[in-house]
Amino acid sequence: MAYPVANRTRKKGIPQAMAWTGKAVVWAAVFSLLGVPAGCGPKRPKTVPVTGRITYRGQPLEGARVMFYTPGGRPATGTTDKDGRFRLETFSTSDGALLGEHTVVISKYVSPLGGDPLAPGQEKLWEGGPPPIRQLIPARYTTPAASPLRAKVTAEGPNDFSFDLTD
């Protein structure tokens, strides 16, 4: 036996209008809770645009990963282009780095077969284990504890840094 459409949504012992009101309250609560993390959390620290250039042995270093570390803050990252130029991002694309003193870390991995072994899609070449890779630049530039490179990011700018890496 088919019931009329109005009775299909009716719960036993609860008038239809109250059943819909209850659902509306539940959905309103769910949507309001979803909005809390996005809009009521702490504000992000201020970032400013940061660019620069990396050279190694006087030549532009393409495909190097650049990271600016500041104590207690989120690191800013970027990758160099064919001219060794980079643009940093911390929270969103090209937003820059946090204000303050930074330790600069640079790394460039290469595969014995050529190219960047950590690039997307390369994992298929190394299904038997981790890729055989080596660091192209001296190890002292690759960790925050050892890196001699420093940069001070200011609100006034300009925040364009150049680093010439040597052996």
BAVEXNU-731919 format. One line per field, with one value per residue: x, y, z of N, C-alpha, C in turn; residue in three letters. Coordinates in Angstrom, 2 decimals, padded with zeros to 5 digits. Layout:
<atoms>
n_x = c(X_...) .
n_y = c(Y_...) .
n_z = c(Z_...) .
ca_x = c(X_...) .
ca_y = c(Y_...) .
ca_z = c(Z_...) .
c_x = c(X_...) .
c_y = c(Y_...) .
c_z = c(Z_...) .
res = c(Ala_...) .
</atoms>
This chain:
<atoms>
n_x = c(000.84_000.61_001.61_000.41_002.37_002.89_002.86_005.11_007.41_006.85_007.48_006.93_004.51_005.26_004.32_004.33_005.31_006.89_008.85_010.27_011.19_012.93_014.92_015.88_017.01_019.08_020.66_021.33_022.91_025.05_026.13_026.86_028.86_030.76_031.65_033.04_035.87_036.98_036.50_036.84_039.24_042.69_044.39_046.40_049.96_051.61_052.72_055.16_055.97_058.63_061.49_064.17_067.50_069.42_072.67_075.17_078.51_078.77_076.86_073.38_071.13_069.02_065.86_066.24_065.38_064.20_064.21_063.04_063.63_062.30_062.61_060.12_058.17_056.28_057.88_058.92_058.66_060.10_060.87_063.56_063.78_064.80_066.60_067.55_065.96_063.62_060.44_058.87_056.53_054.25_051.71_049.93_049.92_052.71_052.66_054.77_057.11_057.34_057.82_061.04_064.15_065.75_066.91_068.42_067.84_068.97_068.49_069.32_068.48_069.62_069.28_071.06_070.41_069.68_067.80_065.19_064.66_062.62_060.48_057.00_055.46_057.79_058.10_057.31_059.45_061.02_060.03_061.00_062.07_063.51_064.43_067.59_069.48_071.36_072.80_073.29_074.58_076.87_076.65_076.42_074.62_072.14_070.67_068.94_070.46_073.12_073.41_074.98_073.68_071.74_068.84_067.10_063.86_061.84_059.20_059.34_060.93_063.31_062.68_064.47_066.64_069.94_071.97_075.10_076.30_079.05_081.72) .
n_y = c(-001.18_002.14_005.16_008.52_011.27_013.28_011.88_010.30_011.50_011.82_011.18_008.62_009.43_012.10_015.25_016.33_018.96_019.50_017.54_018.42_020.86_020.01_018.75_020.97_022.44_020.73_020.67_023.39_023.65_021.95_023.28_025.72_024.91_024.01_026.38_027.58_026.76_027.91_030.68_031.74_031.26_031.84_034.71_034.68_035.09_038.07_038.21_039.00_039.75_037.82_037.42_036.11_035.03_032.20_031.05_028.73_028.10_030.34_030.06_030.03_028.22_025.87_024.42_024.11_023.71_026.11_027.27_029.35_029.64_030.58_031.15_029.51_029.96_029.39_027.81_029.36_028.53_027.77_027.26_027.24_028.75_028.40_030.47_030.63_032.04_032.64_032.60_033.05_031.21_030.95_030.53_030.68_030.77_032.50_034.35_035.09_035.51_035.20_038.04_039.03_037.54_035.01_031.68_030.39_027.68_025.55_023.16_020.70_018.04_015.34_012.75_009.77_009.08_011.43_014.49_015.54_013.51_013.66_014.87_015.21_012.22_010.80_008.73_006.27_005.26_004.20_001.91_-000.26_000.61_003.36_006.27_006.39_008.93_012.00_014.77_017.80_020.12_021.46_019.97_021.71_023.72_022.60_022.08_023.55_023.76_023.76_025.63_028.52_030.66_033.61_035.72_038.78_039.56_042.26_044.64_046.93_046.30_046.34_042.91_041.04_038.60_037.41_034.58_033.15_030.09_028.14_025.70) .
n_z = c(000.00_-000.90_000.54_000.92_-000.42_001.47_003.87_003.81_004.81_007.40_010.77_013.11_015.38_015.44_014.36_010.90_010.35_012.60_012.31_010.04_011.04_013.04_011.47_010.09_012.16_012.95_010.59_010.43_012.70_012.01_009.73_010.90_012.67_010.88_009.83_011.89_012.27_009.97_010.05_012.63_013.82_014.93_013.58_010.62_010.58_009.37_006.03_003.51_000.09_-001.27_-003.18_-005.22_-006.21_-007.02_-007.39_-008.39_-008.25_-009.80_-011.80_-012.83_-010.72_-011.52_-010.61_-007.89_-004.45_-002.25_001.04_003.62_006.93_010.05_013.54_015.42_013.52_010.47_007.73_004.64_001.20_-002.03_-005.54_-007.80_-011.06_-014.56_-014.71_-012.19_-010.47_-007.81_-006.08_-003.05_-000.96_001.75_003.07_000.95_-002.68_-003.80_-001.64_-000.07_002.64_006.25_008.40_009.60_010.88_008.99_008.46_005.66_003.54_001.05_-001.48_-003.92_-005.68_-007.66_-010.10_-010.94_-013.49_-014.60_-014.40_-012.06_-009.39_-007.55_-008.69_-009.64_-010.76_-011.22_-009.44_-010.45_-011.81_-009.86_-008.48_-007.05_-004.68_-002.80_-004.74_-006.43_-005.45_-005.36_-003.66_-005.22_-004.46_-001.94_001.35_003.53_002.94_003.10_005.44_008.24_010.60_009.77_007.70_006.42_005.41_005.58_005.88_006.13_006.38_005.71_006.39_004.92_002.74_-000.04_-000.64_-001.99_-002.57_-003.13_-003.56_-003.83_-004.21_-003.13_-003.40) .
ca_x = c(000.00_001.39_001.15_000.52_003.69_003.02_003.08_006.39_008.44_006.36_007.98_005.87_004.15_005.71_003.69_005.25_005.94_007.93_009.94_011.06_011.84_014.06_015.97_016.45_017.86_020.28_021.50_021.85_024.00_026.18_026.75_027.49_030.09_031.73_032.16_033.85_037.31_037.43_036.41_037.02_040.54_043.65_044.79_047.71_050.98_051.80_053.77_055.47_056.57_060.08_062.03_065.62_068.22_070.43_073.67_076.16_079.73_078.55_075.83_072.03_070.82_067.62_065.22_066.64_064.34_064.65_063.35_063.39_063.18_062.38_062.26_058.73_057.24_056.14_058.87_058.49_059.34_060.03_061.73_064.19_063.51_066.02_067.52_067.91_065.05_062.57_059.42_058.49_055.15_054.14_050.34_049.27_050.82_053.46_052.39_056.04_057.63_057.08_058.78_062.06_065.40_065.55_068.00_068.07_068.27_068.85_068.85_069.12_068.71_069.69_069.29_072.15_069.88_069.36_066.51_064.85_064.00_061.49_059.43_055.79_055.45_059.04_058.08_057.11_060.75_061.74_059.08_061.68_062.60_063.72_065.23_069.00_069.65_072.48_072.69_074.19_075.33_077.46_075.71_076.26_073.49_070.91_069.95_068.92_071.52_074.44_073.44_075.53_072.91_070.74_068.09_066.20_062.67_061.29_057.94_059.69_061.54_062.93_063.01_065.01_067.90_070.77_072.94_076.01_076.81_080.39_082.12) .
ca_y = c(000.00_003.37_006.27_009.82_011.87_014.04_010.99_009.60_012.16_011.94_010.19_008.07_010.20_013.50_015.94_016.58_020.27_019.40_016.72_019.29_021.85_019.33_018.57_022.28_022.80_019.90_021.16_024.71_023.42_021.38_024.32_026.73_024.33_023.96_027.73_028.02_026.69_028.75_032.10_032.21_030.87_032.92_035.29_034.29_036.14_038.86_037.82_039.98_039.08_037.58_036.84_036.05_034.29_031.28_030.59_027.78_028.25_031.46_029.74_029.89_026.87_025.55_023.31_024.01_024.03_027.17_027.39_030.36_029.21_031.55_030.46_029.52_030.30_028.46_028.12_029.76_027.67_028.11_026.48_028.13_028.52_028.20_031.58_030.60_032.94_032.00_033.40_032.25_031.14_030.40_030.04_030.58_031.00_033.75_035.32_035.52_034.92_035.93_039.08_038.67_036.88_033.65_030.84_029.97_026.32_025.29_021.79_020.35_016.61_014.85_011.31_009.33_009.01_012.79_015.03_015.62_012.26_013.93_015.54_014.39_011.22_010.07_007.58_005.04_004.76_003.65_001.08_-001.24_001.24_004.80_006.60_006.68_010.37_012.64_016.21_018.45_021.21_021.06_019.65_022.80_024.57_021.80_021.93_024.80_023.77_023.97_026.65_029.84_031.68_034.33_036.78_039.53_039.98_043.45_045.16_048.01_045.72_045.26_041.57_040.31_038.09_036.60_033.72_032.44_028.96_027.70_024.39) .
ca_z = c(000.00_-001.00_001.37_000.24_-000.34_002.72_004.99_003.69_005.61_008.76_011.71_013.95_016.57_015.33_013.22_009.80_010.48_013.63_011.77_009.19_011.88_013.67_010.47_009.81_013.29_012.87_009.49_010.79_013.65_011.27_008.91_011.75_013.20_009.80_009.63_013.02_012.05_008.88_010.27_014.00_014.36_015.03_012.29_010.13_010.68_008.15_005.09_002.46_-001.07_-001.24_-004.40_-005.17_-007.23_-006.52_-008.35_-007.86_-009.05_-010.71_-012.80_-012.25_-010.24_-011.86_-009.93_-006.48_-003.47_-001.35_002.22_004.61_008.26_011.13_014.79_015.84_012.43_009.36_006.69_003.30_000.25_-003.44_-006.43_-008.78_-012.48_-015.35_-014.44_-010.78_-009.74_-007.02_-005.40_-001.90_-000.48_003.10_003.26_-000.36_-003.80_-003.91_-000.58_000.49_003.88_007.48_008.71_010.57_010.50_008.47_007.99_004.30_003.21_-000.39_-001.85_-005.33_-005.84_-009.03_-010.29_-011.82_-014.85_-015.03_-013.99_-010.64_-009.01_-006.67_-009.45_-009.76_-011.83_-011.26_-008.53_-011.22_-012.23_-008.72_-007.75_-006.22_-003.47_-002.95_-005.92_-006.19_-005.65_-004.68_-003.49_-006.18_-003.83_-000.66_002.42_004.50_002.56_003.02_006.72_009.01_011.62_009.17_006.66_006.77_004.70_006.38_005.20_006.99_005.63_006.34_005.82_003.99_001.55_-000.95_-000.16_-003.13_-002.04_-004.02_-002.88_-004.73_-003.48_-003.53_-002.86) .
c_x = c(000.88_000.77_001.22_001.90_003.89_003.33_004.43_007.46_008.03_006.92_006.86_005.67_004.59_005.00_004.74_005.97_007.07_009.11_010.84_011.80_013.06_015.22_016.66_017.39_019.16_021.21_022.08_023.02_025.24_026.89_027.41_028.79_031.17_032.36_033.09_035.34_037.80_037.44_036.76_038.36_041.47_044.05_046.18_048.70_051.14_052.95_053.98_056.13_058.10_060.46_063.54_066.20_069.30_071.38_074.60_077.35_079.54_077.47_074.46_071.75_069.33_067.12_065.64_065.45_064.93_063.68_063.92_062.78_063.32_061.96_060.78_057.72_057.22_057.17_058.20_059.30_059.18_060.97_062.28_063.84_064.84_067.05_067.96_067.01_064.00_061.63_058.88_056.99_055.15_052.77_049.60_050.27_051.38_053.15_053.65_056.42_057.22_058.15_059.80_063.29_065.12_066.89_067.56_068.69_067.99_069.27_068.54_069.49_068.75_069.74_070.49_071.70_069.53_067.98_066.31_064.09_062.79_060.35_058.21_055.87_056.72_059.03_057.88_058.43_061.46_060.85_059.75_062.22_062.80_064.61_066.69_069.23_070.92_072.22_073.72_075.07_075.90_076.43_075.47_075.08_072.14_070.15_069.98_070.06_072.88_074.52_074.01_074.70_071.83_070.07_067.19_065.07_062.02_060.01_058.24_060.27_062.76_063.41_063.37_066.42_068.63_071.80_073.77_076.67_078.17_080.68_082.76) .
c_y = c(001.23_004.44_007.56_010.42_012.59_013.13_010.28_010.22_012.27_010.82_009.81_008.93_011.66_014.13_016.32_017.92_020.23_018.58_017.57_020.34_021.24_019.14_019.91_022.72_022.02_020.41_022.52_024.57_022.89_022.47_025.40_026.20_024.25_025.32_028.18_027.92_027.66_030.23_032.59_031.84_032.07_033.43_034.80_035.43_036.84_038.30_038.96_039.25_038.99_036.88_036.73_035.24_033.45_030.93_029.63_027.79_029.32_031.24_029.62_028.44_026.61_024.37_023.11_024.36_025.00_027.24_028.47_029.92_030.37_030.85_030.62_029.86_029.24_028.80_028.54_028.93_028.19_027.21_027.41_027.73_028.39_029.30_031.63_031.48_032.13_033.04_032.52_032.28_030.46_029.77_029.85_030.99_032.41_034.78_035.78_034.79_035.78_036.99_038.55_038.02_035.43_032.98_030.29_028.61_026.10_023.85_021.57_018.89_016.25_013.32_010.93_009.25_010.38_013.21_015.01_014.37_012.46_014.64_014.62_013.45_010.37_008.82_006.25_004.42_004.00_002.74_000.08_-000.68_002.71_005.10_006.81_008.17_010.84_014.14_016.87_019.50_020.74_020.94_020.81_023.71_023.88_021.60_023.25_024.88_024.13_025.16_027.98_030.98_032.28_035.39_037.47_040.08_041.12_043.89_046.21_047.48_046.53_043.92_040.69_039.90_037.26_035.85_033.02_031.33_028.54_026.33_024.49) .
c_z = c(000.00_-000.13_000.57_000.50_000.99_003.90_004.94_004.58_007.08_009.62_012.64_015.19_016.52_014.15_012.18_009.95_011.51_013.12_010.89_010.00_012.56_012.72_010.17_010.93_013.24_011.78_009.79_011.76_012.94_010.47_009.76_012.34_012.13_009.57_010.73_012.74_010.98_009.25_011.65_014.60_014.46_013.65_011.92_010.34_009.33_007.32_004.09_001.31_-000.94_-002.54_-004.25_-006.30_-006.57_-007.66_-007.63_-008.80_-010.13_-011.76_-012.13_-011.88_-010.46_-011.04_-008.49_-005.60_-002.46_-000.19_003.14_005.93_009.24_012.42_015.15_014.76_011.36_008.27_005.39_002.31_-001.18_-004.22_-007.49_-010.21_-013.23_-015.15_-012.98_-009.90_-008.98_-006.44_-004.28_-001.62_000.89_003.32_001.94_-001.44_-003.80_-002.82_000.12_001.75_005.06_007.68_009.71_009.96_010.08_008.21_006.65_004.02_001.73_-000.66_-003.32_-005.49_-007.32_-009.02_-011.15_-013.28_-015.41_-014.56_-012.49_-010.24_-008.11_-007.38_-009.55_-010.96_-011.88_-010.39_-009.27_-011.66_-011.11_-007.87_-006.82_-004.92_-003.70_-004.15_-005.56_-006.49_-004.95_-004.64_-004.41_-005.52_-002.48_000.46_003.39_004.17_002.75_004.32_007.48_010.03_011.03_008.22_007.15_006.19_005.59_005.52_006.21_006.12_006.39_005.66_004.76_002.68_001.13_-000.40_-001.35_-002.74_-003.09_-003.21_-003.93_-003.92_-004.04_-002.91_-001.52) .
res = c(Met_Ala_Tyr_Pro_Val_Ala_Asn_Arg_Thr_Arg_Lys_Lys_Gly_Ile_Pro_Gln_Ala_Met_Ala_Trp_Thr_Gly_Lys_Ala_Val_Val_Trp_Ala_Ala_Val_Phe_Ser_Leu_Leu_Gly_Val_Pro_Ala_Gly_Cys_Gly_Pro_Lys_Arg_Pro_Lys_Thr_Val_Pro_Val_Thr_Gly_Arg_Ile_Thr_Tyr_Arg_Gly_Gln_Pro_Leu_Glu_Gly_Ala_Arg_Val_Met_Phe_Tyr_Thr_Pro_Gly_Gly_Arg_Pro_Ala_Thr_Gly_Thr_Thr_Asp_Lys_Asp_Gly_Arg_Phe_Arg_Leu_Glu_Thr_Phe_Ser_Thr_Ser_Asp_Gly_Ala_Leu_Leu_Gly_Glu_His_Thr_Val_Val_Ile_Ser_Lys_Tyr_Val_Ser_Pro_Leu_Gly_Gly_Asp_Pro_Leu_Ala_Pro_Gly_Gln_Glu_Lys_Leu_Trp_Glu_Gly_Gly_Pro_Pro_Pro_Ile_Arg_Gln_Leu_Ile_Pro_Ala_Arg_Tyr_Thr_Thr_Pro_Ala_Ala_Ser_Pro_Leu_Arg_Ala_Lys_Val_Thr_Ala_Glu_Gly_Pro_Asn_Asp_Phe_Ser_Phe_Asp_Leu_Thr_Asp) .
</atoms>
